[in-house]
C-alpha cells in the first residue's frame, strides 16, 4: 500500500494535512508493509492549480499511490481518483495521526467536495 498525503510544509508525518488538494505544496508518500510504515518521501506538488483539468491528480498518480488523504478536494479530482481505483479519505490534523487511523480502518472513506471549486481542488 502506498498512501499519498497532501501537505503545506515538508515536515513529513509531523505536518498538518493540507485542506486544499490542488493547492498543497507537497505530497507525502508513505509505503505500508504488514500494517507498518516502512518508507516515507516528500515530493513537491509541481502542478499547484497549473493548467486546470486536475493536473495535481496526474502529478500524484505518477507515484503509484493506492490511497490519498486530503482535507478537501473538488469533484473532478475525486472522479479522476475513482477512475484510477485510488481510495480517497478526508482528514484534518497531523499526517501521522491520519495515517494511523487509516491503518486501523478508523478513517472514513470519501471526502467532502470543496465548495469554492467545482473542478479540481
N, C-alpha and C positions, 0 to 999 in steps of 0.2 A: 504494500500500500504506500502510495506517495501522496501526501497532503500538501496543498498549496494554501498559504495563509496570507491575506493582504496586510501589509504593514505601512506605517507612515515614517518609521525610523528603522535603523538597522541594528537593533539590539537583540535580534534573534528571538528566541522563545520568550524573552522578557519584554518584548514590545507589546504595545496595545494593538489589537486588531483594527485595521483601518475600516472606517464606517462607509467608505465610498470605493467600491471595487475598481472602477475605471480610473480613479484619481489617486490610487495608492502609489507610493513612491517605490515600494519594494514588494517582492514576493518571498516569503519564507517557504522553502521546500524541505519537508521532513520525510524521511523514509522510516517506515514502521515494519519491523520484522518480529513475529511472535508477540505482538502486542507491546513492543518496546521501541522507543525512538533510537534508531541506530546511526542516523546521519542527518545533519541539517546544513542548509546552504541558503544564503540570501542572494537574490539576484534583483537587479533594478528592473522596474517596470518601464521600459523604454517607450511604451505605447500610451502613456497617460493621456487619454482622450485624443490621441493622434489619429485623425482621419476618419473618425466615426466607424460605424459598421462593426462594433465590438472588437476592435483591434487588440485590446488588452486580453480578451479571451484567447485569441490566437497566440498572443505572447506567452501566456502561462501554459497553454496546452503543449507548447514545444518541449516542456519539461516532463512530459509523460505522467501528469498527475492523475489521480483517481478520485480525489475529493478536494473540495475547496471550502475554506472557512473565511467568511467576509461579513462585515457589518451590514452593508446594503448593496443592492445590485439591481440594475434595470431588467425589464422583461426580455429584452433582446439578448442580453448576456446569459440569462437563465435558460433561454431556449437553445443557445449555442452549446452550453454545457450539457443540457439534456440530450442533444443530438450526438454529443461525443461520449455519452454514458458516464459523465463525471457527476458525482453526487455533490450537492451544494448544501451548506449549513450556515445559518446566521448566528453570529455571536458578537457580543460586546464585552470586552475585557482583555486580559493578558493572554497572548497567544498560547502559552504553555497550558493555561487552565482550559482553554477551548479544545486543545488537542487531547488533553486528558479526558475531558467529558466525552469527546467523540469516541475515544478508545473504550470507554466504559458504556457506550451506547446510551449516554445521557444527554446528548446534544440533538436537539430537534432538527430533523431534516427539512430542507426547503429554506426559503429566505423571503422576507417581505421585499416587494419591489420599491425602489426609491421613488418618492413622489415627484422629485424635481427633474427627473429624466424618464422619458418613456422608452428610451432605447437602451444602449449600454451605459452602465454606470459602475 
